[in-house]
């Protein structure tokens, strides 16, 4: 919004009067502290049930407050957040989105289906990407069309407001497998995995793409990048993409791919790449290796903190995962960041992990049923927080925005959730 000072036209106004005008004109939230709260999707060790936990982001150093086992449900869930609301996404064969206000985290505001009337088969929603509080995109992994929705809809009939057709990206199983996405400068980037699931249960990854849509018109952008499938998107030099993140500091999109980690033996066709949003050029930044040399295993998760610091998950096998540090500028990989994050069952993939407003990285340690809060300034552990059930994903709600009269946008972040690991139950 325009700052109230800009409305004062008289240059000779007295300071005392100016101060009174400022105090009277600026909404209370303009001076309020930004408050973040972590919403953690959790799942029972035997995948028989799920729930969510609510954890305060502050204070640094702890102890943070926590509420566990809220509103028990199925195990195949994810979470997303925008401003003071969070959304629990029920995936395979549940096909619904439930909205909550962080002020009442166990009381649904609504629950709406993501299936059209008469539509058969599971939509299997994998992500909800927010443009604003009136428009978001639901990526339906099991269908060819993404939904455009109104997150503030007062009724289910008002929830769906449009569609994006991704059928041109479908492969041999007739499904494109839209998994995750981000919005950068008014453009929606959607990760298309293109897993051929005719070889159930794991599926073999074909050439993956990122499809681009103009969020003002919801029309697909023709990137003009050459490919062999006759589609408009960006072909990727890695397969099975999951985590995607934009870093404004260097105007770069980062994308992680897991390759085929459930093949026998695993296929190392993943890694971390960069995408230049100005010309759609891609470059391999971190290679996961090959059959003879794969020092980290498959790369199953990613988090970019700054142009100098990033993290990824090395998947050496079920329950044997390690967090590594790397440079998002050079691609140079360091060693494991902490002994307590080595050889653990650490979730990964999908939308990656994001630092909270304090520069802390929230990591889901399923071996110990806890969230590990890592101080990214020195890679020390700030606090370990028990979630009772195993944590699989984190989203941050945000209340109050300094310098603004309205709540700021929340951020959803997969806390190293590995859809290739956890999500195989829904593919």
C-alpha positions as CSV (number, residue, x, y, z in Angstrom):
1,X,0.0,0.0,0.0
2,X,1.0,3.7,-0.3
3,X,2.8,4.8,2.9
4,X,0.7,7.5,4.7
5,X,3.7,9.9,4.5
6,X,3.1,10.1,0.8
7,X,-0.4,11.5,1.3
8,X,0.9,14.5,3.3
9,X,1.3,17.3,0.7
10,X,2.2,20.3,2.8
11,X,6.0,20.4,3.1
12,X,5.7,22.9,6.1
13,X,3.6,20.6,8.3
14,X,4.9,20.6,11.9
15,X,6.6,17.4,13.1
16,X,4.1,17.0,16.0
17,X,1.2,17.1,13.6
18,X,2.9,14.8,11.2
19,X,3.5,12.2,13.9
20,X,-0.1,12.4,14.9
21,X,-1.2,11.8,11.3
22,X,1.1,8.9,10.9
23,X,-0.1,7.2,14.1
24,X,-3.7,7.8,13.2
25,X,-3.3,6.7,9.6
26,X,-1.2,3.5,9.7
27,X,-3.2,0.3,10.6
28,X,-2.1,-1.4,13.7
29,X,-0.6,-4.3,11.9
30,X,1.9,-1.9,10.3
31,X,3.9,-2.0,13.5
32,X,3.1,-5.5,14.5
33,X,5.7,-8.3,14.7
34,X,5.6,-11.0,12.0
35,X,4.5,-14.2,13.7
36,X,5.2,-17.5,12.0
37,X,3.8,-20.9,13.1
38,X,4.9,-24.2,11.7
39,X,2.3,-26.7,10.6
40,X,3.7,-30.2,10.4
41,X,1.9,-33.1,8.6
42,X,2.6,-36.3,10.5
43,X,2.1,-40.0,9.9
44,X,2.1,-43.2,12.0
45,X,5.1,-45.4,11.5
46,X,2.9,-48.1,10.0
47,X,1.0,-45.6,7.8
48,X,-2.3,-46.5,9.4
49,X,-3.1,-42.9,10.3
50,X,-2.0,-39.3,10.1
51,X,-2.5,-35.9,11.8
52,X,-0.9,-32.5,12.1
53,X,1.2,-30.7,14.7
54,X,1.4,-27.0,15.4
55,X,4.8,-25.6,16.5
56,X,5.8,-22.0,17.3
57,X,8.7,-20.7,15.2
58,X,10.0,-18.7,18.1
59,X,11.9,-18.4,20.3
60,X,15.3,-19.2,18.7
61,X,17.0,-21.6,21.0
62,X,13.7,-22.9,22.2
63,X,11.8,-24.1,23.9
64,X,9.1,-23.8,21.2
65,X,5.5,-24.7,22.0
66,X,4.0,-27.7,20.3
67,X,0.5,-29.3,19.9
68,X,0.6,-32.8,18.5
69,X,-1.9,-35.3,17.0
70,X,-4.5,-32.7,15.9
71,X,-7.5,-34.0,14.0
72,X,-6.4,-37.5,13.2
73,X,-7.0,-38.7,9.6
74,X,-5.5,-40.8,6.9
75,X,-1.7,-41.1,6.4
76,X,-1.4,-39.8,2.9
77,X,-1.6,-36.1,3.6
78,X,0.4,-32.9,2.8
79,X,0.1,-29.3,4.0
80,X,0.2,-25.9,2.4
81,X,-0.1,-22.4,3.9
82,X,-1.0,-18.8,2.9
83,X,-1.1,-16.0,5.4
84,X,-2.9,-17.2,8.6
85,X,-4.5,-20.1,6.9
86,X,-3.2,-23.6,6.3
87,X,-4.6,-26.4,4.1
88,X,-4.4,-30.1,4.7
89,X,-4.3,-32.0,1.4
90,X,-5.7,-35.5,1.4
91,X,-4.2,-37.4,-1.5
92,X,-4.8,-40.8,-3.0
93,X,-8.4,-41.8,-3.0
94,X,-9.3,-39.1,-0.4
95,X,-9.1,-36.2,-2.9
96,X,-10.0,-33.3,-0.7
97,X,-8.6,-30.1,0.8
98,X,-9.4,-28.9,4.3
99,X,-8.8,-25.3,5.3
100,X,-7.9,-24.2,8.8
101,X,-7.3,-20.9,10.6
102,X,-4.1,-21.1,12.6
103,X,-6.0,-19.5,15.5
104,X,-8.2,-22.7,15.6
105,X,-5.8,-25.4,14.2
106,X,-8.1,-28.4,14.9
107,X,-11.4,-26.8,13.6
108,X,-11.9,-27.0,9.8
109,X,-13.1,-23.9,8.0
110,X,-14.2,-26.1,5.1
111,X,-13.4,-29.3,3.4
112,X,-13.9,-29.4,-0.4
113,X,-13.4,-32.2,-3.0
114,X,-10.9,-31.9,-5.8
115,X,-12.9,-34.2,-8.1
116,X,-15.5,-33.0,-10.6
117,X,-19.0,-34.4,-10.3
118,X,-19.0,-37.8,-12.0
119,X,-15.2,-37.9,-12.3
120,X,-13.8,-41.4,-11.6
121,X,-10.4,-42.4,-10.3
122,X,-8.3,-40.5,-7.7
123,X,-7.2,-37.0,-8.4
124,X,-4.4,-37.5,-5.9
125,X,-3.7,-33.8,-5.3
126,X,0.0,-33.2,-4.6
127,X,0.4,-29.4,-4.2
128,X,-1.5,-26.2,-3.7
129,X,0.3,-23.1,-5.2
130,X,-0.9,-19.7,-4.1
131,X,-1.1,-16.6,-6.2
132,X,-3.1,-14.7,-3.6
133,X,-6.0,-15.4,-1.2
134,X,-8.5,-15.5,-4.1
135,X,-6.5,-17.7,-6.5
136,X,-4.4,-20.8,-6.2
137,X,-3.5,-23.9,-8.3
138,X,-4.1,-27.5,-7.2
139,X,-1.9,-29.9,-8.9
140,X,-3.7,-33.2,-9.4
141,X,-1.1,-35.9,-9.8
142,X,-3.6,-38.5,-11.0
143,X,-5.3,-36.4,-13.7
144,X,-4.4,-34.4,-16.8
145,X,-5.9,-31.2,-15.6
146,X,-4.8,-28.9,-12.7
147,X,-7.5,-27.0,-11.0
148,X,-7.6,-23.2,-10.5
149,X,-9.3,-22.6,-7.2
150,X,-10.5,-19.8,-4.9
151,X,-9.0,-20.5,-1.4
152,X,-11.5,-18.1,0.1
153,X,-14.6,-19.7,-1.4
154,X,-17.6,-19.7,0.8
155,X,-19.0,-22.8,-0.7
156,X,-17.8,-25.9,-2.6
157,X,-19.6,-24.7,-5.7
158,X,-17.4,-21.6,-5.7
159,X,-14.1,-23.4,-5.0
160,X,-13.1,-24.5,-8.5
161,X,-12.8,-21.5,-10.9
162,X,-10.9,-22.9,-13.8
163,X,-8.5,-25.6,-15.2
164,X,-5.1,-25.9,-16.7
165,X,-4.8,-28.6,-19.4
166,X,-1.6,-30.6,-19.1
167,X,-2.7,-33.6,-21.2
168,X,0.0,-32.9,-23.9
169,X,2.6,-34.0,-21.4
170,X,1.0,-37.5,-20.7
171,X,3.2,-40.4,-21.5
172,X,2.5,-44.2,-21.8
173,X,0.1,-44.3,-18.8
174,X,-1.9,-41.3,-20.2
175,X,-1.0,-39.2,-17.1
176,X,1.6,-36.4,-16.9
177,X,2.2,-36.6,-13.2
178,X,2.1,-33.0,-12.2
179,X,3.8,-32.9,-8.8
180,X,4.9,-29.5,-7.6
181,X,5.3,-25.8,-8.6
182,X,6.2,-22.2,-7.9
183,X,5.1,-18.8,-9.1
184,X,7.8,-16.4,-10.2
185,X,7.0,-12.9,-11.6
186,X,3.5,-13.9,-12.5
187,X,4.5,-17.2,-14.1
188,X,3.5,-20.6,-12.8
189,X,6.2,-23.3,-13.1
190,X,4.8,-26.8,-12.9
191,X,7.0,-29.9,-12.5
192,X,5.9,-32.7,-14.7
193,X,7.4,-36.0,-13.7
194,X,6.1,-38.2,-16.5
195,X,6.5,-41.5,-14.7
196,X,5.4,-44.5,-16.7
197,X,3.5,-46.4,-14.0
198,X,2.5,-49.3,-16.3
199,X,5.5,-50.9,-14.5
200,X,3.8,-50.5,-11.1
201,X,4.6,-50.0,-8.3
202,X,7.4,-47.6,-8.8
203,X,7.1,-46.4,-12.4
204,X,10.0,-45.6,-14.8
205,X,10.8,-41.9,-15.3
206,X,10.7,-40.5,-18.8
207,X,11.9,-37.1,-19.9
208,X,10.6,-34.6,-17.4
209,X,9.4,-31.1,-18.1
210,X,8.5,-27.8,-16.5
211,X,5.3,-26.4,-17.9
212,X,4.9,-22.6,-17.7
213,X,1.5,-20.7,-17.4
214,X,0.8,-17.0,-17.4
215,X,-1.2,-16.5,-14.1
216,X,-3.0,-13.4,-15.5
217,X,-4.5,-15.3,-18.4
218,X,-3.9,-19.0,-17.4
219,X,-2.6,-19.7,-20.8
220,X,0.4,-21.9,-21.4
221,X,3.6,-20.2,-22.4
222,X,5.5,-21.6,-25.4
223,X,9.1,-21.6,-24.2
224,X,10.4,-22.4,-27.7
225,X,12.9,-24.9,-26.2
226,X,13.5,-27.8,-28.5
227,X,12.2,-31.2,-27.3
228,X,11.2,-34.5,-28.8
229,X,7.7,-34.6,-27.3
230,X,6.2,-31.7,-29.1
231,X,5.2,-29.8,-26.0
232,X,5.7,-26.1,-25.0
233,X,7.6,-26.6,-21.7
234,X,11.2,-26.9,-20.7
235,X,12.7,-30.4,-21.0
236,X,14.9,-31.2,-18.0
237,X,18.3,-32.9,-17.9
238,X,17.2,-34.8,-14.8
239,X,14.4,-37.2,-14.1
240,X,11.7,-37.5,-11.4
241,X,11.7,-33.8,-10.4
242,X,10.3,-32.9,-7.0
243,X,11.7,-29.9,-5.1
244,X,11.6,-26.5,-6.9
245,X,12.6,-23.2,-5.4
246,X,13.3,-19.7,-6.7
247,X,16.1,-17.5,-5.3
248,X,15.5,-13.8,-5.9
249,X,19.1,-12.9,-4.9
250,X,20.4,-14.4,-8.2
251,X,17.2,-14.7,-10.2
252,X,17.6,-18.4,-10.4
253,X,15.2,-21.4,-10.2
254,X,16.6,-24.6,-8.6
255,X,15.1,-28.0,-9.3
256,X,15.9,-31.4,-7.7
257,X,15.4,-34.8,-9.3
258,X,15.6,-38.2,-7.7
259,X,16.1,-40.3,-10.7
260,X,14.9,-43.9,-10.3
261,X,15.9,-44.8,-6.8
262,X,13.6,-47.8,-6.5
263,X,15.0,-49.6,-9.5
264,X,17.2,-52.6,-8.9
265,X,19.9,-51.4,-9.0
266,X,19.0,-47.7,-8.6
267,X,19.3,-45.5,-11.7
268,X,21.2,-42.2,-11.1
269,X,19.5,-39.9,-13.5
270,X,18.7,-37.1,-11.1
271,X,20.6,-34.3,-9.4
272,X,20.1,-30.5,-9.0
273,X,19.7,-28.2,-11.9
274,X,19.3,-24.4,-12.4
275,X,16.8,-22.7,-14.7
276,X,17.3,-19.2,-15.9
277,X,13.8,-17.6,-16.0
278,X,14.9,-15.0,-18.5
279,X,15.7,-17.5,-21.3
280,X,14.8,-20.9,-19.9
281,X,18.3,-22.2,-20.1
282,X,19.0,-25.2,-17.8
283,X,22.3,-26.3,-16.3
284,X,23.3,-29.3,-14.2
285,X,24.6,-28.0,-10.9
286,X,25.0,-31.2,-8.8
287,X,25.2,-34.6,-10.4
288,X,24.0,-37.6,-8.5
289,X,26.6,-39.8,-10.2
290,X,26.3,-43.1,-12.1
291,X,26.2,-46.8,-11.5
292,X,29.9,-46.9,-10.6
293,X,30.2,-43.7,-8.6
294,X,27.3,-42.1,-6.6
295,X,28.8,-40.7,-3.5
296,X,25.5,-39.3,-2.0
297,X,23.1,-41.9,-3.4
298,X,20.1,-40.5,-5.2
299,X,19.3,-36.9,-4.4
300,X,15.9,-36.9,-2.9
301,X,15.4,-33.5,-1.4
302,X,16.7,-29.9,-1.6
303,X,16.7,-26.6,0.2
304,X,18.3,-23.4,-1.0
305,X,18.9,-20.8,1.7
306,X,21.1,-18.3,-0.1
307,X,23.4,-18.0,-3.2
308,X,26.1,-19.4,-0.9
309,X,24.3,-22.1,1.0
310,X,22.1,-25.0,0.1
311,X,21.2,-28.5,1.4
312,X,20.2,-31.7,-0.2
313,X,19.3,-35.2,1.0
314,X,21.4,-38.1,-0.2
315,X,19.3,-41.3,-0.3
316,X,21.5,-44.3,0.2
317,X,18.5,-46.6,0.9
318,X,15.3,-46.9,3.0
319,X,16.0,-45.3,6.3
320,X,19.6,-44.4,5.3
321,X,19.5,-40.7,4.3
322,X,22.0,-37.9,5.0
323,X,21.8,-34.1,4.8
324,X,24.6,-32.6,2.8
325,X,25.6,-29.0,2.3
326,X,26.4,-27.5,-1.1
327,X,27.0,-24.2,-2.9
328,X,24.1,-23.1,-5.0
329,X,26.6,-21.0,-7.0
330,X,29.4,-23.4,-7.8
331,X,27.7,-26.7,-7.0
332,X,30.6,-27.8,-4.8
333,X,29.4,-30.3,-2.2
334,X,30.6,-30.4,1.4
335,X,30.2,-33.3,3.8
336,X,27.3,-34.3,5.9
337,X,26.2,-31.2,7.9
338,X,25.6,-32.9,11.2
339,X,26.1,-36.4,12.8
340,X,22.5,-36.3,14.0
341,X,21.3,-35.9,10.4
342,X,23.4,-38.8,9.0
343,X,22.1,-42.3,8.3
344,X,18.5,-41.4,9.3
345,X,15.1,-41.8,7.7
346,X,14.8,-38.2,6.6
347,X,11.9,-37.2,4.4
348,X,12.7,-35.4,1.2
349,X,11.6,-34.4,-2.3
350,X,8.4,-32.5,-3.4
351,X,8.5,-28.8,-2.6
352,X,11.8,-28.9,-0.7
353,X,12.6,-27.3,2.7
354,X,12.5,-23.6,3.5
355,X,14.1,-21.6,6.2
356,X,11.8,-19.9,8.6
357,X,12.1,-16.1,9.2
358,X,14.9,-16.7,11.7
359,X,17.1,-18.5,9.2
360,X,16.5,-21.9,10.7
361,X,15.9,-25.0,8.5
362,X,13.2,-27.4,9.6
363,X,14.1,-31.0,8.8
364,X,11.8,-34.0,9.3
365,X,13.6,-36.8,11.0
366,X,11.3,-39.8,10.8
367,X,13.8,-42.2,12.6
368,X,13.3,-40.3,15.8
369,X,9.8,-38.8,15.2
370,X,11.0,-35.3,15.5
371,X,11.6,-32.1,13.6
372,X,15.2,-31.0,13.8
373,X,15.7,-27.2,13.6
374,X,19.0,-26.5,12.0
375,X,20.8,-23.1,12.4
376,X,22.0,-22.5,8.9
377,X,24.5,-19.9,10.0
378,X,26.8,-22.6,11.5
379,X,24.9,-25.9,10.9
380,X,24.3,-26.5,14.6
381,X,21.1,-27.9,15.9
382,X,18.9,-25.2,17.5
383,X,16.3,-27.6,18.8
384,X,14.8,-31.0,18.4
385,X,11.0,-31.1,18.7
386,X,9.0,-34.3,19.1
387,X,5.9,-34.7,16.9
388,X,4.8,-38.0,18.3
389,X,3.9,-39.4,14.8
390,X,6.6,-39.2,12.1
391,X,6.9,-35.7,10.5
392,X,6.6,-35.7,6.7
393,X,6.0,-32.1,5.7
394,X,6.1,-28.5,7.0
395,X,4.3,-25.3,6.1
396,X,4.6,-21.9,7.7
397,X,1.6,-19.6,8.4
398,X,2.3,-15.9,8.7
399,X,0.4,-13.4,10.8
400,X,1.2,-9.7,10.6
401,X,3.6,-8.1,8.1
402,X,5.9,-5.2,9.1
403,X,5.1,-2.1,7.0
404,X,1.9,-3.5,5.7
405,X,-1.7,-3.2,6.8
406,X,-2.6,-6.8,5.9
407,X,-1.2,-10.2,6.7
408,X,1.7,-11.4,4.6
409,X,1.8,-14.5,2.5
410,X,2.6,-17.7,4.2
411,X,5.0,-20.2,2.7
412,X,4.6,-23.9,2.3
413,X,7.6,-26.0,2.5
414,X,8.0,-29.7,2.2
415,X,10.4,-30.5,5.0
416,X,12.5,-32.8,2.9
417,X,9.4,-34.9,2.1
418,X,10.3,-37.6,-0.4
419,X,7.4,-38.4,-2.7
420,X,9.6,-41.1,-4.2
421,X,9.8,-42.6,-0.7
422,X,6.6,-41.7,1.2
423,X,4.5,-40.9,-1.9
424,X,5.0,-44.2,-3.6
425,X,2.0,-45.3,-1.6
426,X,-0.1,-42.9,-3.7
427,X,1.3,-43.3,-7.1
